[in-house]
Amino acid sequence: MFRKIVGTILTRFLAAIFMLTIVVLNARYLGAEKVGVISLIILAVTIVQMVNNFIGGGALIYLVPRTPLLKLFVPSYIWGVFASIGCAAILYVTDSIPEGYFIDVMILSTIHSLFTVNTMILLGQERIRAINILTVAQITSLIVVLLVFYIFTTNREVMVYVYAMYVSYIIMFLFSFALITTRLKRSDLSGMKQVIREILTFGSWAQTANIFQLFNYRLSFYFIEHMINKAALGVYSTGVQLSEGVWIIPRSISMVQLSRISNERRWDYAVKVTLVFSKVGVIVSTLIVGLIMLLPASFFVFVFGPEFSGVKPVIVSLAIGIISLSFSILLSAFFSGMGKPMHSAIASGIGLVFTIVFSLWLIPIYGIIGAGIAASCSYTSATLYQLITFVVLSGVKARDFLPRKEEFRLLVQEIKKAVRPEVRG
């Protein structure tokens, strides 16, 4: 398990470096306003993805070890296509997609939804290495296409990034499809209604949590666009992307944690793993946030350009929330792995209320800094609910959350084994 975690962390770290490079390239070549438009396109695709995940999302991780694969594959693919088209149409009607990009959002959402189904199946099979390879392939293809356009052409429009998304999405879909079809066997499709019912029973809570969480992350984008402008949104979204890079460690750990807990299904094991990993995630996230905040504002201007002078204040306003959510990510993996995703949904709902109230209050007064403060309040409130619920359900004490030497030693030993396994035999 630790070897998978280390591999995932290294993969996510590499992906984060590439994504930072992409953020810098877009900032330098496109400017703040066009970066704002790109953030709205990505947000639209992500919203469609959340709807797709009601059937093609995290529920598959839980059900793959327990259900014939074809019974999960067929309804997930059908739902992925129709949900993507229908949801994209709704976003278009509600003016939630930047003008001129409806068809692109619809196609990209469909491809990404099907890829997500493949990824959830791979995760349910504990094929973490395959997912890591796919992650690197996707981000590498994205940056290569962008570099080709920026270096060898004079095209400086948003469509450059859209073209790069097409290439990377198609590549990751084809690779992931090839991986799952090797284990896709013919099986009796009778009882499909019961399977869909199980997916929705589990997936509805999980996806309600994810949708609420998505709006906790991104609802402020719409507020900033309408209350200020797209250029301000470009600056804010850049600060958000940099801050969320801190979640590399907790998200990498939680992916393996969720897969293992779903397959083990032992309460004491799940609690122990969650306690150890949550300590690591929070400590590392706090250190990274601290290092980022030590960087002077002039550094961000040097990297991204003079239009992005407001990035450092955005990061400062998000700092507490980023650390809080590092903890939340690991608690969410615990609840999902143990078949109790409703607690994550409730937590995200609480956070969403804070997002709406504080954004409407603070953005008109403090601009994008107000948006960052609202996000921190939202993330922290959601995490507090999860923490209280975890303590009540598990019976752990406050002292159990304090780092222990034996846990640190065990973690170091296991990571050493993962990085440099002993030769056996």
N, C-alpha and C positions, 0 to 999 in steps of 0.2 A: 504493500500500500504506500509506504513512504517513497519507494522508488517512483511510483506513479505521480506522487505529489511533486517530487523534485523535478521530474520531467515536465510536468504541467506548468510549474512555476517558471522554469527556464524558457518554455515555449511562450508563455504569456509575457515574460519579460522581453523576449525578442520581438514579439508582436507589438508590445507597447513602444519599443524604440522605433519600429517602423511606423506606427501610428503617429508618434510625435513628429517624425520626419514628414509625414503627410500633412499634419497640421501646419508645420512650418512652411512647406511648399505652397499650400493653399493660401496661407496668410501673405506670403511674399508675392505670389504671382496673381492672385485674384483680388485681394483686399478684403476689408471687414464686411462690406455689404454682401458680396457674393458668398463669403463664408457663412453669413447668416442664412442665405437662401439654401445652401447645401445642408445646413443643420435642420432646416424645415423639411427638406426632401427625406433625409435620413429618419427624422421623427415620424413622418407619414408612413414610411416603410415599416418602422418599428411598431407603430400602432396596429397596422394590418397583421404583423407577426404575432402580436399579443392575442388577437382574435383567433388566428389559426391555431394557437397553442391550447385552445380549449379542448381540442381533440389531438392535435399533433405535437403537444408539448410535454411537460414533465411527467404527466400520467404514464407515458410510454416507458419511462425509466422504471417505474414501479411495476408495470405489467409485463414487460418483456420477459423476465425470468419465469412468469407464471402463465403465459398465454401463447398459443401458436402464433408465430410471427406474422403470417399472412393475414390473420384476422385483425391485426393492428395496422398493418401496412395499407391495406385496401381502403378502409374508411378514412384513415389519416390523409392519404393522397387526394381522395375525392374532396374531402373537406378543405384541404389546403388550397385547391384550385378555386372552388366556389367562394370560399371565405375571402380570398385575396381580391377577387374581382368585385364582389359585393361591398366589401369594406372600403376598398379604394374609391368606388363610386360614391359612397356616403361621404367620405372625406372631401371629394371633389365638390359635391353639392353644398357642403357646409363651409366651403372656401378654406379648407385646411391644408390644401396642397398649393404650393407656389404656382402661379399662372404659367401654363405651357408645359407642365411636367406630369399631367395626369396619366397619360399612357405609360410613361417611363415608370412611375410609381407602381402602377398596376402590374406591369411585367416583372419588374424587380421584386415586388412583394411575392408574386407567385413562385418565382425561382427560389427565393430565400425561404419561403414557407416549406417547400418540398425538401430543401436542404436541411432545414431544422428537424423535420421528421426523421430524416436519415441519421442526423446527429444524436437525437434522443434514443433511437434504436441502438446505435453504437454504444452510447453511454449505459444503457440498460444491460448491454452485453459486457460491460466493463472493458471495452476496447479503447482505453484512454490514449494509448500511443497513436492509434489511428486518428483520433480527434485532434491530437497535438499536431500531427503532420498536416491535417486539413487546415488548421488554423494558420500555420506558417505559409502554406501554399496560397491561401486566400489573400493574406495581407501582402505577401511578396508580389503576387500578380497585380494587385491594386497599385502598389507603389511603382512598379516597372512601367505600367501603362501611363501613369501620371508623368513620370520622368521623360518618357518618349515624347509626350505632347508638349511638356514645358520646355524641353531642350531643343527638339527638332521642329517645332511648329510655332506659330505666333498666336495660336488660339488661346485666349485667356477668358473663356466663358465657362459658366457653370456646367455646361454639357460635357466638358473635359472630364470632370469628376464622375458624371453619370456614365460615360463610356467606360471608365475604369471600373465602376461598380458592376456593369454588365459582364465584363471579362472575368472579374474575380468571382462573382456569384455563379456564373456558368461553370467555371472550373471546379469550384468546391462542390457544386451539385453533382456533376458527372463523376468525380472521384468518390464521393460518399455513396452514390447510387451503386457504383461498381462494388464497393466494399460490402454493402448489405445484401446484395443479390447473391453473393457467394453462399449465404446461409439462409436464403429465402426458399423454403421448400413448399411443395404443394400440400395443402391440408384442407380438411372439410370446413367450409365456410358457414355451416349451420351454427346457430346460436350467436350470430353476429349482433343481433339486437342487445343481447345480454352483455357482450363485450363493449359495445358503444355506451351502454348504460354505466358500466364500470369505469370507462374512461371519463365520462362526464361527471360521475360521482366524485372521483378523485380530482379530475382536471378542472372542474368548475371552481373549486376553492383555490386551487393552486394558481389558476389564471386570473381569478378575481384579484388575488394578491399581487400578481405580476402587473396587471393593468393599473391597479391603484399605485403600485410602486413606480411604474413608468411615468404616470402623471406627477408623482412626487418629484421625479427626476426632471421632467421636461415641460410640465404645464406652464412654468414660468417663461418658456420660450415664446409661447403665444402671447402672454401678457406683455413681455418686453417688445415684441414686434408691434403690437397694437398701441401700447402706451408710450413707446419711445420710437425706435426705428430698427431696420434690419442691420445697420452698421453696429449699433449697440448690442444687438443679438449676436453678431459675429464675435465681438470681444468677449461677451459673457460665455458663449458656447466654447470658446477657446480655453478660457479659465476653467470651465467645468471639465473639459476633456483632460486637461493636465491634472486636475485634482483627482478625477476618477481613476487615473492611472495608478493611484495608491492602492486600489482594490485588486491589483494583480495577485498579491499573496492570498488574501482571504477568498477570492473567487476561485483561484487554482485549488486551494485546499478544499473548498466547499464542493467542488465538482467531484473530487474523489471521495470525499466524506459522504455525499448523498448516494453515490453509487454503492459504496460499501455498506452503509446503514440499510439501504433498501434490500440488499441481498442477505445481510446478516439477520436483521429483524430481532436483535436482542437489546432490550431496554438498557441494561447496565453498560453494555458495550457502547451504545449510542451516546449515553450521558458522558461516559469517560472520554470518548473521542472528542465530543463537542467541547468539553471543558478544556482539554489540552490545546486543541486547535484554536479555540477562541482567544486564549491567552496569547498564543503566538501571533495570530492575526492582528489583534489590537496593538500589541507592543510594536510590531514591525510597522504597522500603518502609522502609528504615532511618531515613530522615528523618521519615517519618510516625509510626513507632513511637516515636521519640524525643520528638516533639511530644506524643503522647498521654500518655506517661509523665510529662511535665512537669506535666500537669494535677493539681491537688490532689484528694485523696479526697473532700473536701467538694463538689467540682464534681459528681461522679457521684451523690452523695446528693441534691443540689439538683435534678438532672435527673430521676432515676429514683425518688427517694423513699427514706426511711430503711431500708426492707427491703433495699436494694441497696448498703449500705455496703461490702460485700465485693467490689465490681466492680473497683476499682483494683488490689488485690493479685492478682486473677486475671489482669488484663492484664499486670502485671509478670512473673508466672510464665510467661506465654505468649510473651513478647517475643522471645526468641532463636529459638524455634520458628517464629514467624510470619515472621521475616526469612529463616530457612533455607528455608522452604517457598516463599517468593517466588522463590527461585532454582530450586527443584524444579519449579515450575509450568512454567517456560520450558524446562527440560531435558526434561520429559515431552512437551511439544509437539514437540521435536526428534525424540525417539525414535518417537513416533506417526506424525509426518509422513514419516519415513524408513522406515516399515514395520518398526520394531523395538520394539514396545510391551512385549515380554517384560521389558525392562530396568526399565521403570516398575513392572511387576508384582512383580518381585523386590525392588525398592526398597521398595515399599509393604508387601510381606510382612515384610521386615526391620523396618520401622517398626511393624507390627502386633505383632510379638513384644515390642518395647520398650514399646508401649502396655499390653499385658496385664501384663507383669512389673512395670513401674514403677507402674501404677495400683493393682494389688493390694497392692503394698508401701507406696506413699506416701499413698493416699487414707485408709486407716484411721488414719494418723498425723497427716497435715496437712490432711485434708479437701479442699476444692475447690482449695486452693493446691497440694496434692499432685497433683491431676488436671492442673493447668496445667503443673507441672514434668514430669510423665510425657509430656504432649503435646509439650513442647519437645524432650525426649530422642528421642521417636519421629520427629518431623519432621526433626531434625538428622541422625539415623542414616540415614534414607532418602535425604536429599539427598547425604550423603557418598558413598553407593554410586553414585548417578547421576553425580555429579561425576567420580569415578574412572573409571567406564565411559565417559563422554563423552571424557575425556582420552585414554584408551587407544584408542578407536575413531577419534577425529579427529586425534590426533597433535599437538594444540595444546600449547603450553608454558605454564608458570605465568605468565610475563609477558604472555601474550595476554589474561589476565583483568583486567589493570590498565587503568583508563580511559585513553584516548588523546585528545589534543586534536582530532585530525582526525575522530575518530568523533563527538565532541561537536558539532563544527562542522557535520558532515554531518547529524546528527540535528536540530539547530536549523534548518538550511536547509530540510530536508524538511518539518518541522513547520510552518514559516512558509508553505511552498508549499501545504501541506494546509489550513491555516486561511485563507490569503488567496491563492488561486491566481491566477497571472498571466492576464490577458486575452490570448487568442490570436486570431490571425487579423487 
